């Protein structure tokens, strides 16, 4: 009898021990509030672009983390898009140029796209003047988010290897060509900029450094089911420097967004955006 009781006690202890070592999975990082993406197209040799940068600072002051901004300098054929005289760096990228060509033909810069949605009487995805951005952003913030989204970054400062995880949690069932785009932007790069005071040293913010995915997004799914988490992981080696200058990892941001593509119309709507620091702050 005593042996039997000891045997039962041993089984109960072993079951209890197993329960103690089981760890719940960590909650995925997702943001359920509506977050709007502004893709701004700018240039160093462009006086109004410095005014647009001031407008962006104002908008971020109003909307805070509900607004994500990426500023792209491109190779479009206007002198305004070129670096300012005396500039050390050239912020223009081929990928930024591909994105503006995808969104439409600009009448000039600065211009911008809010969630890549067509607006106005011409159904243009490029919005000018920049004073019109505020109203479109406010309208987009009123629309309920169809997905919750989060992006996580793990960065090794020695190897400069980064791993990004994008967490997508649908708020409803969604069918269609769903894609995820991942970008890296950098803040506080000091270089020349044409302003109404002339060419001055200017602190450039939200500058696109690279697009980790395809510029039109990598395939995410053809359908999403409400409340079923989808995760995508990406690896990236952060350069030491390029023609846009040294990469200062502490100033870099990782931007993710999910889009729903309408191939027939050639359109791509941003459903939700998210942002984090490359290095945890």
C-alpha positions as CSV (number, residue, x, y, z in Angstrom):
1,X,0.0,0.0,0.0
2,X,2.8,2.4,0.9
3,X,4.6,1.6,-2.4
4,X,1.4,2.3,-4.3
5,X,0.9,5.7,-2.5
6,X,4.5,6.6,-3.2
7,X,4.0,5.7,-6.9
8,X,0.9,7.9,-7.1
9,X,2.6,10.7,-5.4
10,X,5.5,10.5,-7.8
11,X,3.1,10.7,-10.8
12,X,1.3,13.7,-9.3
13,X,4.7,15.4,-8.6
14,X,5.9,14.8,-12.2
15,X,2.6,16.2,-13.6
16,X,3.0,19.3,-11.4
17,X,6.6,19.8,-12.5
18,X,5.6,19.6,-16.2
19,X,2.9,22.3,-15.6
20,X,5.5,24.6,-14.0
21,X,7.9,24.6,-17.0
22,X,5.2,25.3,-19.6
23,X,5.5,29.0,-20.6
24,X,2.7,30.8,-22.5
25,X,3.6,32.3,-25.9
26,X,4.3,36.0,-25.7
27,X,1.5,38.3,-26.9
28,X,2.3,39.5,-30.4
29,X,2.9,43.2,-30.8
30,X,-0.1,44.7,-32.6
31,X,-1.7,48.1,-32.7
32,X,-5.4,48.3,-33.1
33,X,-5.8,52.0,-33.4
34,X,-6.1,53.5,-36.9
35,X,-2.6,54.4,-38.1
36,X,-2.3,56.4,-41.3
37,X,0.7,56.3,-43.7
38,X,1.9,59.5,-45.4
39,X,4.5,58.9,-48.2
40,X,6.0,62.3,-48.9
41,X,8.1,63.0,-52.1
42,X,10.6,65.8,-51.6
43,X,13.9,67.2,-52.9
44,X,16.9,69.0,-51.6
45,X,16.8,71.7,-54.3
46,X,13.2,72.5,-53.5
47,X,12.2,75.5,-51.4
48,X,8.6,74.5,-50.8
49,X,9.8,71.1,-49.6
50,X,11.3,72.7,-46.5
51,X,7.8,74.2,-45.8
52,X,6.3,70.7,-46.3
53,X,8.7,69.4,-43.7
54,X,7.4,72.0,-41.3
55,X,3.8,70.9,-42.1
56,X,4.8,67.3,-41.4
57,X,6.2,68.3,-38.0
58,X,2.9,70.0,-37.3
59,X,0.8,67.0,-38.3
60,X,2.9,64.6,-36.2
61,X,2.4,67.0,-33.3
62,X,-1.4,66.7,-33.8
63,X,-1.7,63.0,-34.5
64,X,1.4,61.5,-32.8
65,X,1.8,57.8,-33.2
66,X,-1.4,57.6,-35.3
67,X,0.6,59.0,-38.3
68,X,3.6,57.3,-39.9
69,X,5.7,59.3,-42.4
70,X,8.3,58.3,-45.0
71,X,10.0,61.0,-47.0
72,X,11.4,59.9,-50.4
73,X,13.8,61.8,-52.7
74,X,13.5,60.5,-56.2
75,X,15.1,60.7,-59.7
76,X,12.0,62.3,-61.3
77,X,13.0,64.8,-64.0
78,X,12.7,68.1,-62.2
79,X,15.6,70.3,-60.9
80,X,13.8,70.4,-57.6
81,X,14.4,66.7,-57.0
82,X,18.2,67.1,-57.2
83,X,20.4,67.6,-54.1
84,X,20.8,71.2,-53.0
85,X,24.0,73.0,-54.0
86,X,26.9,72.0,-51.7
87,X,25.1,68.9,-50.4
88,X,27.2,66.1,-49.0
89,X,24.7,63.3,-49.7
90,X,22.2,62.4,-52.4
91,X,19.0,61.1,-50.7
92,X,17.5,60.0,-54.0
93,X,16.7,56.3,-54.4
94,X,15.7,54.1,-57.3
95,X,13.1,52.4,-55.0
96,X,11.6,55.7,-54.1
97,X,11.4,56.6,-57.8
98,X,9.7,53.3,-58.5
99,X,7.1,54.1,-55.8
100,X,6.2,57.6,-57.1
101,X,6.0,56.2,-60.6
102,X,3.6,53.5,-59.3
103,X,1.4,56.0,-57.6
104,X,1.1,58.4,-60.5
105,X,2.6,61.3,-62.4
106,X,3.4,64.2,-60.1
107,X,2.8,67.8,-61.2
108,X,5.7,68.7,-59.0
109,X,7.1,68.4,-55.6
110,X,6.5,68.4,-52.7
111,X,3.6,65.9,-53.1
112,X,2.4,63.1,-51.0
113,X,0.2,60.0,-50.9
114,X,-2.1,59.2,-47.9
115,X,-2.7,55.4,-47.6
116,X,-2.2,55.2,-51.4
117,X,-5.9,56.0,-51.8
118,X,-7.2,58.1,-54.7
119,X,-8.7,61.4,-53.7
120,X,-10.2,64.5,-55.2
121,X,-12.0,65.1,-58.5
122,X,-9.1,63.5,-60.4
123,X,-8.9,60.4,-58.1
124,X,-5.2,61.1,-57.8
125,X,-3.1,59.2,-55.3
126,X,-0.6,62.1,-55.3
127,X,-1.9,65.0,-53.3
128,X,-0.8,68.6,-53.9
129,X,-0.5,71.2,-52.4
130,X,0.8,69.9,-49.1
131,X,-1.7,72.0,-47.2
132,X,-4.3,69.4,-48.4
133,X,-2.7,66.5,-46.5
134,X,-4.2,67.5,-43.2
135,X,-7.8,67.0,-44.3
136,X,-7.1,63.7,-46.0
137,X,-5.2,62.3,-43.0
138,X,-8.1,63.4,-40.7
139,X,-10.6,61.6,-43.0
140,X,-8.5,58.4,-43.0
141,X,-8.2,58.4,-39.3
142,X,-12.0,58.2,-39.0
143,X,-12.1,55.0,-40.9
144,X,-12.0,51.9,-38.7
145,X,-8.9,49.7,-39.1
146,X,-9.6,46.5,-40.9
147,X,-6.4,44.9,-39.4
148,X,-4.3,45.4,-36.3
149,X,-0.6,45.6,-37.1
150,X,2.7,45.5,-35.3
151,X,6.3,45.4,-36.3
152,X,9.2,44.1,-34.1
153,X,12.9,44.6,-34.6
154,X,15.8,42.6,-33.2
155,X,19.2,44.2,-34.1
156,X,22.8,42.9,-33.5
157,X,25.0,46.0,-33.3
158,X,28.2,43.9,-33.9
159,X,27.1,42.1,-37.1
160,X,24.5,44.8,-38.1
161,X,22.1,41.9,-38.8
162,X,18.4,42.7,-38.2
163,X,15.4,40.5,-37.9
164,X,11.9,42.1,-38.4
165,X,8.7,40.4,-37.5
166,X,5.4,41.8,-38.8
167,X,2.3,40.7,-36.9
168,X,-1.1,41.0,-38.7
169,X,-4.3,40.4,-36.8
170,X,-7.4,40.9,-38.9
171,X,-10.5,42.6,-37.4
172,X,-12.7,41.0,-40.1
173,X,-12.5,38.5,-42.9
174,X,-10.7,40.0,-45.9
175,X,-10.3,38.5,-49.4
176,X,-8.0,39.6,-52.1
177,X,-4.4,40.2,-53.0
178,X,-2.9,41.2,-49.6
179,X,0.6,42.3,-49.3
180,X,3.1,43.6,-46.7
181,X,5.7,46.3,-47.3
182,X,8.7,47.0,-45.0
183,X,10.8,50.1,-45.2
184,X,13.7,51.6,-43.2
185,X,13.9,55.4,-42.8
186,X,16.3,57.6,-40.9
187,X,15.9,60.8,-38.9
188,X,18.1,63.7,-38.1
189,X,20.5,63.6,-41.1
190,X,22.1,67.1,-41.4
191,X,22.7,68.2,-44.9
192,X,22.0,71.1,-47.3
193,X,18.4,72.1,-48.2
194,X,17.0,75.0,-50.2
195,X,14.7,77.1,-48.1
196,X,13.2,80.6,-48.2
197,X,16.4,81.7,-46.4
198,X,18.5,80.1,-49.2
199,X,20.6,76.9,-48.9
200,X,21.1,76.1,-45.3
201,X,22.2,73.1,-43.1
202,X,18.9,71.3,-42.5
203,X,17.9,68.4,-40.3
204,X,16.3,65.9,-42.7
205,X,13.8,63.5,-41.1
206,X,12.0,60.3,-42.2
207,X,14.4,59.8,-45.1
208,X,13.9,56.5,-46.9
209,X,17.0,54.4,-46.7
210,X,15.8,51.2,-48.2
211,X,12.7,49.0,-48.9
212,X,13.3,45.6,-47.5
213,X,10.4,44.0,-49.5
214,X,9.4,44.6,-53.0
215,X,8.3,48.3,-53.5
216,X,4.8,47.1,-54.1
217,X,4.9,44.6,-51.2
218,X,5.5,40.9,-50.7
219,X,2.7,38.5,-50.8
220,X,1.0,38.2,-47.4
221,X,-2.2,36.1,-48.2
222,X,-5.2,35.8,-50.5
223,X,-7.5,35.8,-47.5
224,X,-7.4,36.8,-43.9
225,X,-9.7,35.4,-41.2
226,X,-10.9,37.6,-38.4
227,X,-8.8,37.2,-35.2
228,X,-6.4,34.8,-36.7
229,X,-2.8,36.0,-36.4
230,X,-0.5,36.0,-39.4
231,X,3.3,36.6,-38.9
232,X,5.9,37.4,-41.5
233,X,9.7,37.5,-40.7
234,X,12.4,39.3,-42.6
235,X,16.2,39.5,-42.4
236,X,18.3,42.5,-43.3
237,X,21.9,43.6,-43.1
238,X,22.1,47.2,-42.2
239,X,24.8,48.9,-44.3
240,X,27.6,51.0,-42.7
241,X,27.0,53.7,-45.3
242,X,25.9,54.5,-48.8
243,X,25.5,57.5,-51.1
244,X,23.0,58.9,-48.6
245,X,25.6,58.9,-45.9
246,X,26.4,56.7,-42.8
247,X,23.6,54.6,-41.4
248,X,23.1,55.7,-37.8
249,X,21.1,52.7,-36.5
250,X,20.0,54.6,-33.4
251,X,18.1,57.1,-35.7
252,X,16.5,54.5,-37.9
253,X,12.8,53.6,-38.0
254,X,11.2,50.4,-39.3
255,X,7.9,51.0,-41.1
256,X,5.5,48.2,-42.0
257,X,2.1,48.4,-43.8
258,X,-0.4,46.0,-45.2
259,X,-2.1,46.7,-48.5
260,X,-5.0,45.4,-50.5
261,X,-4.3,45.4,-54.2
262,X,-6.9,45.9,-56.9
263,X,-5.1,44.6,-60.0
264,X,-7.9,45.5,-62.4
265,X,-7.8,49.1,-61.3
266,X,-4.1,49.2,-60.7
267,X,-4.6,50.5,-57.2
268,X,-3.2,49.5,-53.8
269,X,-4.9,50.7,-50.6
270,X,-3.0,50.8,-47.3
271,X,-5.2,49.0,-44.6
272,X,-2.9,49.8,-41.7
273,X,0.6,51.0,-40.9
274,X,3.0,50.4,-38.0
275,X,6.4,51.7,-36.9
276,X,9.1,50.9,-34.5
277,X,12.8,51.8,-33.9
278,X,15.5,49.7,-35.4
279,X,17.1,49.6,-32.0
280,X,14.9,49.4,-28.9
281,X,14.7,52.8,-27.2
